[in-house]
Amino acid sequence: MIVRPALPSDRPYLASLLYYEQAVHRHLDWRPLLDWLGHAPFGVLEENGVIQAALACPSDPPEIAWIRLFAVGSGLHPKEAWKQLWQFVMEQGFEGQDPVPIGAIPLNGWFQSLLEESGFKRHNEVVVLIWEVDDPRQPMGGSFFRIRSMVKTDLPQVAWVDQQSFPSPWQISEKGLRAGFEQAFMAVVAENADGILAYQISTAMNDSAHLARLAVLPAYQKRGIGATLVKDLQAHCFRQGLRSLTVNTQADNLASLRLYSKLDFHPTGEKYPLYLFER
C-alpha cells in the first residue's frame, strides 16, 4: 500500500468510499466533504490502484485544522489506516504552513479511541439543546437595531462579526459561512447605522430546524440582540409548522446556556467531545 496526496481524479472513488463504507468520520460542517480536494493535507491510502482510506484536515480558518473526513474501506482495519495516514499528515501534509492545532469532534467511539491513542487531548464538549415548537413569545423590536434577511454581499462583514465573536477553534471562515448561507432555512442580520452587529444562520430538514450559528459582536452582547434573533427564529419555525428547533453550544459557555434556557430550550442528552492536537 502507498500513501499519497489526494488528486481531483480521485473524486468518484472517494465518493464511493464515503457513501458505501461504515467506518467514516465526517466533520460537522456545511461544506461538502469532497470540496476539500485540492486543499492540503488530504491523503489517501491506495492498494493496487484502489483507494482504501482517506484523511483530510486542511486549515480553515487559518488558526485551526479540523479533521474534515477520515474514511476506511471494509478490507482494512481503521487503526492501520489511521496510523499510515496520520504519519503522512504529520510528516508531509503541512509543509510550508505555520503550525496550528488540529481539532476533531468524534461522533463515534472507534474514532475517539484513535484520537486518544495519537495524543489528542479532550478540551471541551458540545451539548445539544432542543426547543419543542410552540407558540413562542413574540420577538421585541430592538430600539437601536433592526433585523433583516441576510444577502450574499453581507458575508464579508458577517465573517468579521464571527471572527470577533468567537475564540479559536470555534470561528468559521467566510467560505464556510457562504456554504451555510447557501443552505440556509433562515439567515438574518441585526444592524444599526454602524453596520452588522449580529447574525444567525439556521438550516432545516423535514419537520425540524437547527440554529447552526448565532453571533453578536462583543460590544453589543447582553443587550438583547441574541435573544431577539432566537425569538425571531422561533416565531418563523412556528409559522412554518415545524416540530422542533435544535442548537449546539459548548458545555462551558454558561452565557449561551443561560440564554437558551430562558428561551425554553432543554438538553437532549447528546454530547460530543472536542479533541485538540497541539503541534
Secondary structure, DSSP 8 states (H G I E B T S, - for coil): -EEEE--GGGHHHHHHHHHH-SEEEE-S-SS-GGGGTTSSSEEEEEETTEEEEEEE--BSSTT-EE--EEEE-TTS-HHHHHHHHHHHIIIIITTTS----EEE--SSHHHHHHHHHTT-EEEEEEEEEEEE--S-------SS-EEEE--GGGHHHHHHHHHHH--TTS---HHHHHHHHHT-SEEEEEEETTEEEEEEEEEEETTEEEEEEEEE-GGGTTSSHHHHHHHHHHHHHHHTT-SEEEEEEETT-HHHHHHHHHTT-EEEEEEEEEEEE--
